Amino acid sequence: MGSALTEVLAFFDEWKPTLADMLASMEKRFTDQTVWENVGLSRTVGFVEAKAFMDAFAKMKPIESGEVIVHHAAEIGNVVLTERTDNFHDKDGKLIVSIKLMGVFEMDGSKIVAWRDYFDTAAGF
């Protein structure tokens, strides 16, 4: 098990190459109490609710794969702050949504205890 930052970066890397891989990574790293909040948009608790959110998102935008570009990251104890761009592509590899955001991860080893993302919801999300 690595540092909190190492675990968050590994989580992002596990999102490839398909949406199914991203969901598998979430299932592996979430607990039944993991809170995932897209501030101003949604809040889920546990993997089942998170998967339902992602399923609904995939119906609005036909995403097949996700890619995370980390611009900056900082770690203090078990908390990781990230400035990043999350890109989602369709089955042909075409970029269909790109989200610039700031994220906060609270970790317990390899498990995500809480995940909050802050972004401009007026940007077409």
N, CA and C atoms as a LAMMPS dump frame, in Angstrom:
ITEM: TIMESTEP
0
ITEM: NUMBER OF ATOMS
375
ITEM: BOX BOUNDS ff ff ff
-5.0000000000000000e+02 5.0000000000000000e+02
-5.0000000000000000e+02 5.0000000000000000e+02
-5.0000000000000000e+02 5.0000000000000000e+02
ITEM: ATOMS id mol type element x y z
1 1 1 N 0.838 -1.173 0
2 1 2 C 0 0 0
3 1 3 C 0.883 1.237 0
4 2 1 N 0.551 2.182 -0.874
5 2 2 C 1.346 3.392 -0.979
6 2 3 C 0.757 4.535 -0.182
7 3 1 N 1.318 5.699 -0.392
8 3 2 C 0.803 6.907 0.251
9 3 3 C -0.584 7.223 -0.299
10 4 1 N -1.271 8.148 0.358
11 4 2 C -2.594 8.555 -0.112
12 4 3 C -2.519 9.065 -1.548
13 5 1 N -1.502 9.863 -1.852
14 5 2 C -1.344 10.386 -3.211
15 5 3 C -1.111 9.263 -4.212
16 6 1 N -0.265 8.319 -3.872
17 6 2 C -0.007 7.181 -4.759
18 6 3 C -1.289 6.411 -5.03
19 7 1 N -2.112 6.225 -4.011
20 7 2 C -3.366 5.482 -4.176
21 7 3 C -4.351 6.242 -5.066
22 8 1 N -4.448 7.565 -4.902
23 8 2 C -5.351 8.353 -5.745
24 8 3 C -4.884 8.316 -7.198
25 9 1 N -3.597 8.475 -7.426
26 9 2 C -3.08 8.423 -8.806
27 9 3 C -3.298 7.04 -9.419
28 10 1 N -3.154 5.99 -8.621
29 10 2 C -3.423 4.631 -9.112
30 10 3 C -4.909 4.485 -9.463
31 11 1 N -5.774 5.052 -8.64
32 11 2 C -7.216 5.032 -8.915
33 11 3 C -7.509 5.655 -10.276
34 12 1 N -6.923 6.817 -10.549
35 12 2 C -7.134 7.458 -11.846
36 12 3 C -6.615 6.584 -12.984
37 13 1 N -5.477 5.955 -12.79
38 13 2 C -4.9 5.107 -13.827
39 13 3 C -5.782 3.897 -14.111
40 14 1 N -6.485 3.433 -13.102
41 14 2 C -7.359 2.258 -13.247
42 14 3 C -8.614 2.568 -14.056
43 15 1 N -8.875 3.822 -14.36
44 15 2 C -10.058 4.192 -15.141
45 15 3 C -9.964 3.717 -16.589
46 16 1 N -8.773 3.357 -17.035
47 16 2 C -8.576 3.001 -18.444
48 16 3 C -8.658 1.489 -18.613
49 17 1 N -9.017 0.979 -19.77
50 17 2 C -9.391 1.723 -20.967
51 17 3 C -10.89 1.929 -21.147
52 18 1 N -11.743 1.342 -20.303
53 18 2 C -13.187 1.442 -20.553
54 18 3 C -13.94 1.933 -19.316
55 19 1 N -15.194 2.315 -19.537
56 19 2 C -16.067 2.698 -18.436
57 19 3 C -16.21 1.542 -17.446
58 20 1 N -16.254 0.328 -17.944
59 20 2 C -16.35 -0.843 -17.062
60 20 3 C -15.137 -0.921 -16.131
61 21 1 N -13.945 -0.565 -16.641
62 21 2 C -12.746 -0.547 -15.801
63 21 3 C -12.853 0.531 -14.729
64 22 1 N -13.387 1.688 -15.108
65 22 2 C -13.564 2.767 -14.143
66 22 3 C -14.502 2.326 -13.024
67 23 1 N -15.614 1.701 -13.4
68 23 2 C -16.579 1.231 -12.402
69 23 3 C -15.975 0.138 -11.523
70 24 1 N -15.179 -0.737 -12.106
71 24 2 C -14.525 -1.794 -11.322
72 24 3 C -13.567 -1.189 -10.298
73 25 1 N -12.868 -0.131 -10.693
74 25 2 C -11.961 0.536 -9.771
75 25 3 C -12.732 1.197 -8.636
76 26 1 N -13.849 1.822 -8.968
77 26 2 C -14.679 2.43 -7.932
78 26 3 C -15.194 1.361 -6.964
79 27 1 N -15.641 0.251 -7.509
80 27 2 C -16.15 -0.827 -6.646
81 27 3 C -15.055 -1.34 -5.706
82 28 1 N -13.834 -1.451 -6.233
83 28 2 C -12.709 -1.943 -5.446
84 28 3 C -12.313 -0.949 -4.352
85 29 1 N -12.374 0.335 -4.636
86 29 2 C -11.844 1.353 -3.73
87 29 3 C -12.901 2.009 -2.836
88 30 1 N -14.176 1.856 -3.165
89 30 2 C -15.237 2.427 -2.328
90 30 3 C -15.6 1.453 -1.222
91 31 1 N -16.045 2.007 -0.097
92 31 2 C -16.662 1.205 0.955
93 31 3 C -18.165 1.463 0.882
94 32 1 N -18.931 0.786 1.708
95 32 2 C -20.377 1.037 1.742
96 32 3 C -20.695 2.442 2.244
97 33 1 N -19.739 3.073 2.914
98 33 2 C -19.943 4.414 3.46
99 33 3 C -19.233 5.515 2.676
100 34 1 N -18.543 5.185 1.59
101 34 2 C -17.827 6.201 0.817
102 34 3 C -18.8 7.256 0.298
103 35 1 N -18.489 8.51 0.602
104 35 2 C -19.303 9.627 0.115
105 35 3 C -18.59 10.227 -1.088
106 36 1 N -19.286 10.246 -2.235
107 36 2 C -18.769 10.874 -3.449
108 36 3 C -19.705 12.02 -3.777
109 37 1 N -19.155 13.22 -3.745
110 37 2 C -19.981 14.395 -3.984
111 37 3 C -19.424 15.204 -5.143
112 38 1 N -20.268 15.431 -6.13
113 38 2 C -20.003 16.383 -7.195
114 38 3 C -20.755 17.632 -6.757
115 39 1 N -20.04 18.519 -6.083
116 39 2 C -20.656 19.63 -5.374
117 39 3 C -21.562 20.435 -6.308
118 40 1 N -22.798 20.608 -5.872
119 40 2 C -23.795 21.329 -6.647
120 40 3 C -24.556 20.46 -7.632
121 41 1 N -24.171 19.195 -7.746
122 41 2 C -24.8 18.315 -8.73
123 41 3 C -25.333 17.028 -8.118
124 42 1 N -24.484 16.312 -7.382
125 42 2 C -24.918 15.005 -6.864
126 42 3 C -24.12 14.632 -5.624
127 43 1 N -24.687 13.692 -4.871
128 43 2 C -24.01 13.122 -3.7
129 43 3 C -24.444 11.671 -3.607
130 44 1 N -23.459 10.777 -3.575
131 44 2 C -23.763 9.352 -3.439
132 44 3 C -23.06 8.806 -2.208
133 45 1 N -23.602 7.711 -1.691
134 45 2 C -22.985 6.995 -0.579
135 45 3 C -22.845 5.54 -1
136 46 1 N -21.626 5.029 -0.99
137 46 2 C -21.369 3.643 -1.374
138 46 3 C -21.305 3.454 -2.874
139 47 1 N -20.826 2.272 -3.26
140 47 2 C -20.631 1.986 -4.685
141 47 3 C -21.949 1.873 -5.448
142 48 1 N -22.969 1.283 -4.866
143 48 2 C -24.234 1.073 -5.587
144 48 3 C -24.807 2.407 -6.061
145 49 1 N -24.826 3.403 -5.174
146 49 2 C -25.334 4.721 -5.575
147 49 3 C -24.402 5.383 -6.59
148 50 1 N -23.101 5.232 -6.41
149 50 2 C -22.135 5.821 -7.349
150 50 3 C -22.308 5.212 -8.742
151 51 1 N -22.505 3.907 -8.808
152 51 2 C -22.713 3.238 -10.1
153 51 3 C -23.993 3.734 -10.756
154 52 1 N -25.041 3.909 -9.978
155 52 2 C -26.302 4.415 -10.529
156 52 3 C -26.102 5.809 -11.12
157 53 1 N -25.312 6.656 -10.435
158 53 2 C -25.01 7.983 -10.967
159 53 3 C -24.245 7.87 -12.286
160 54 1 N -23.222 7.028 -12.32
161 54 2 C -22.43 6.872 -13.54
162 54 3 C -23.262 6.275 -14.676
163 55 1 N -24.149 5.349 -14.356
164 55 2 C -25.034 4.785 -15.38
165 55 3 C -25.924 5.873 -15.984
166 56 1 N -26.461 6.757 -15.125
167 56 2 C -27.303 7.854 -15.612
168 56 3 C -26.478 8.832 -16.449
169 57 1 N -25.25 9.121 -16.013
170 57 2 C -24.356 10.006 -16.762
171 57 3 C -24.058 9.41 -18.135
172 58 1 N -23.806 8.098 -18.182
173 58 2 C -23.491 7.426 -19.449
174 58 3 C -24.694 7.418 -20.393
175 59 1 N -25.903 7.496 -19.854
176 59 2 C -27.088 7.584 -20.724
177 59 3 C -27.205 8.975 -21.334
178 60 1 N -26.804 10.007 -20.568
179 60 2 C -26.846 11.377 -21.094
180 60 3 C -25.726 11.602 -22.107
181 61 1 N -24.561 11.088 -21.803
182 61 2 C -23.372 11.219 -22.645
183 61 3 C -22.863 9.802 -22.884
184 62 1 N -22.838 9.333 -24.126
185 62 2 C -22.476 7.93 -24.398
186 62 3 C -20.984 7.646 -24.181
187 63 1 N -20.555 7.713 -22.916
188 63 2 C -19.138 7.527 -22.626
189 63 3 C -18.751 6.054 -22.652
190 64 1 N -17.574 5.821 -23.165
191 64 2 C -17.01 4.475 -23.208
192 64 3 C -15.704 4.391 -22.44
193 65 1 N -15.01 5.536 -22.349
194 65 2 C -13.732 5.52 -21.635
195 65 3 C -13.497 6.856 -20.95
196 66 1 N -12.672 6.809 -19.914
197 66 2 C -12.323 8.006 -19.169
198 66 3 C -10.818 8.15 -19.058
199 67 1 N -10.382 9.386 -18.981
200 67 2 C -8.953 9.697 -18.872
201 67 3 C -8.818 10.866 -17.909
202 68 1 N -7.888 10.771 -16.994
203 68 2 C -7.645 11.843 -16.033
204 68 3 C -6.271 12.445 -16.305
205 69 1 N -6.247 13.75 -16.45
206 69 2 C -4.99 14.476 -16.583
207 69 3 C -4.824 15.287 -15.301
208 70 1 N -3.831 14.913 -14.501
209 70 2 C -3.574 15.609 -13.238
210 70 3 C -2.599 16.746 -13.512
211 71 1 N -3.038 17.97 -13.232
212 71 2 C -2.191 19.142 -13.429
213 71 3 C -1.354 19.417 -12.179
214 72 1 N -1.985 19.283 -11.012
215 72 2 C -1.302 19.478 -9.738
216 72 3 C -1.944 18.568 -8.703
217 73 1 N -1.141 18.136 -7.74
218 73 2 C -1.659 17.315 -6.646
219 73 3 C -0.851 17.613 -5.393
220 74 1 N -1.533 17.579 -4.269
221 74 2 C -0.879 17.792 -2.983
222 74 3 C -1.453 16.802 -1.985
223 75 1 N -0.59 16.391 -1.066
224 75 2 C -0.98 15.395 -0.075
225 75 3 C -0.635 15.922 1.319
226 76 1 N -1.605 15.819 2.216
227 76 2 C -1.373 16.116 3.629
228 76 3 C -2.009 14.967 4.405
229 77 1 N -1.172 14.117 4.979
230 77 2 C -1.692 12.955 5.699
231 77 3 C -2.491 12.064 4.766
232 78 1 N -3.754 11.83 5.109
233 78 2 C -4.604 10.967 4.29
234 78 3 C -5.472 11.75 3.314
235 79 1 N -5.21 13.059 3.159
236 79 2 C -6.017 13.902 2.267
237 79 3 C -5.186 14.277 1.048
238 80 1 N -5.809 14.139 -0.136
239 80 2 C -5.157 14.474 -1.407
240 80 3 C -6.012 15.509 -2.128
241 81 1 N -5.362 16.585 -2.565
242 81 2 C -6.009 17.619 -3.357
243 81 3 C -5.522 17.48 -4.798
244 82 1 N -6.441 17.563 -5.746
245 82 2 C -6.059 17.433 -7.153
246 82 3 C -6.674 18.551 -7.98
247 83 1 N -5.867 19.108 -8.885
248 83 2 C -6.377 19.946 -9.958
249 83 3 C -6.208 19.099 -11.202
250 84 1 N -7.314 18.875 -11.913
251 84 2 C -7.227 17.926 -13.012
252 84 3 C -8.274 18.21 -14.085
253 85 1 N -8.114 17.512 -15.196
254 85 2 C -9.103 17.507 -16.265
255 85 3 C -9.53 16.065 -16.461
256 86 1 N -10.827 15.822 -16.361
257 86 2 C -11.384 14.496 -16.623
258 86 3 C -11.973 14.518 -18.023
259 87 1 N -11.433 13.692 -18.906
260 87 2 C -11.919 13.594 -20.282
261 87 3 C -12.663 12.277 -20.464
262 88 1 N -13.794 12.353 -21.138
263 88 2 C -14.578 11.155 -21.425
264 88 3 C -14.787 11.053 -22.933
265 89 1 N -14.601 9.842 -23.447
266 89 2 C -14.643 9.584 -24.883
267 89 3 C -15.76 8.596 -25.217
268 90 1 N -16.237 8.662 -26.465
269 90 2 C -17.228 7.691 -26.916
270 90 3 C -16.531 6.433 -27.43
271 91 1 N -17.306 5.495 -27.959
272 91 2 C -16.733 4.21 -28.384
273 91 3 C -15.743 4.353 -29.541
274 92 1 N -15.823 5.469 -30.285
275 92 2 C -14.897 5.715 -31.389
276 92 3 C -13.667 6.514 -30.948
277 93 1 N -13.575 6.813 -29.653
278 93 2 C -12.446 7.568 -29.141
279 93 3 C -12.603 9.069 -29.232
280 94 1 N -13.769 9.538 -29.689
281 94 2 C -14.027 10.973 -29.814
282 94 3 C -14.294 11.568 -28.426
283 95 1 N -13.657 12.696 -28.143
284 95 2 C -13.874 13.397 -26.876
285 95 3 C -15.293 13.95 -26.856
286 96 1 N -16.072 13.564 -25.826
287 96 2 C -17.446 14.057 -25.759
288 96 3 C -17.687 14.985 -24.563
289 97 1 N -16.854 14.882 -23.541
290 97 2 C -16.947 15.828 -22.426
291 97 3 C -15.585 15.937 -21.755
292 98 1 N -15.232 17.179 -21.423
293 98 2 C -13.975 17.466 -20.74
294 98 3 C -14.308 18.363 -19.553
295 99 1 N -13.956 17.915 -18.356
296 99 2 C -14.336 18.624 -17.137
297 99 3 C -13.078 19.051 -16.399
298 100 1 N -12.907 20.357 -16.233
299 100 2 C -11.799 20.883 -15.432
300 100 3 C -12.304 21.038 -14.011
301 101 1 N -11.533 20.51 -13.042
302 101 2 C -12.044 20.513 -11.681
303 101 3 C -10.958 20.441 -10.635
304 102 1 N -11.378 20.691 -9.423
305 102 2 C -10.557 20.494 -8.237
306 102 3 C -11.217 19.375 -7.439
307 103 1 N -10.41 18.477 -6.902
308 103 2 C -10.953 17.362 -6.147
309 103 3 C -10.25 17.182 -4.821
310 104 1 N -10.992 16.643 -3.871
311 104 2 C -10.468 16.32 -2.549
312 104 3 C -10.773 14.857 -2.279
313 105 1 N -9.751 14.1 -1.938
314 105 2 C -9.906 12.692 -1.593
315 105 3 C -9.451 12.478 -0.159
316 106 1 N -10.284 11.823 0.637
317 106 2 C -9.905 11.39 1.974
318 106 3 C -9.744 9.877 1.893
319 107 1 N -8.545 9.407 2.228
320 107 2 C -8.199 8.01 2.025
321 107 3 C -8.022 7.263 3.344
322 108 1 N -8.269 5.966 3.289
323 108 2 C -7.922 5.035 4.364
324 108 3 C -7.206 3.879 3.674
325 109 1 N -5.89 3.996 3.576
326 109 2 C -5.131 3.022 2.795
327 109 3 C -5.503 3.153 1.333
328 110 1 N -5.92 2.055 0.726
329 110 2 C -6.32 2.078 -0.683
330 110 3 C -7.797 2.422 -0.869
331 111 1 N -8.516 2.583 0.218
332 111 2 C -9.958 2.865 0.165
333 111 3 C -10.229 4.365 0.176
334 112 1 N -11.211 4.77 -0.613
335 112 2 C -11.656 6.161 -0.647
336 112 3 C -12.771 6.306 0.382
337 113 1 N -12.543 7.156 1.377
338 113 2 C -13.541 7.416 2.415
339 113 3 C -14.5 8.504 1.939
340 114 1 N -13.934 9.566 1.34
341 114 2 C -14.738 10.66 0.803
342 114 3 C -14.037 11.223 -0.422
343 115 1 N -14.866 11.663 -1.391
344 115 2 C -14.348 12.232 -2.634
345 115 3 C -15.276 13.38 -3.007
346 116 1 N -14.724 14.585 -3.049
347 116 2 C -15.498 15.753 -3.433
348 116 3 C -14.84 16.421 -4.634
349 117 1 N -15.632 16.687 -5.661
350 117 2 C -15.156 17.414 -6.828
351 117 3 C -15.899 18.736 -6.926
352 118 1 N -15.142 19.793 -7.245
353 118 2 C -15.676 21.142 -7.397
354 118 3 C -15.4 21.598 -8.82
355 119 1 N -16.455 22.003 -9.532
356 119 2 C -16.288 22.443 -10.913
357 119 3 C -17.427 23.377 -11.277
358 120 1 N -17.303 24.029 -12.404
359 120 2 C -18.306 24.967 -12.876
360 120 3 C -19.403 24.195 -13.598
361 121 1 N -20.566 24.066 -12.962
362 121 2 C -21.664 23.302 -13.572
363 121 3 C -22.273 24.047 -14.754
364 122 1 N -21.987 25.337 -14.908
365 122 2 C -22.491 26.101 -16.056
366 122 3 C -21.72 25.788 -17.32
367 123 1 N -20.659 25.004 -17.225
368 123 2 C -19.811 24.702 -18.383
369 123 3 C -20.407 23.631 -19.296
370 124 1 N -21.673 23.286 -19.091
371 124 2 C -22.334 22.333 -19.982
372 124 3 C -22.368 20.918 -19.453
373 125 1 N -22.163 20.743 -18.19
374 125 2 C -22.172 19.408 -17.603
375 125 3 C -23.559 18.981 -17.248
